[in-house]
């Protein structure tokens, strides 16, 4: 039985770029970007909750704060 590799979410500190490590290589939507950035595991952000919150707010949620328009 074939077991698929366990992917790992990766992040670049300077560029705020995200990729996925699969079998030792890192990919984004453009393809293999292993050697184009200095990567670190996104799980490392668990140790820095303030920095992680800023990245989630500004880069993942694009800085938007969504509220009901009826409020």
C-alpha angles and dihedrals in degrees: 000000000000117000115202117227118261107250121218126204111236132193138192116223098207099040100030087226123155130212140159124244112220121172092344096309126099122225136186130175091290096053134253110012099161095126099036099076143023101255131200129179113266086225087072087071088072086077092055107046095171094053091043091051091052092050092048091048099043104030108025100034091029093233092290123142109200120206133166109272088220093064 
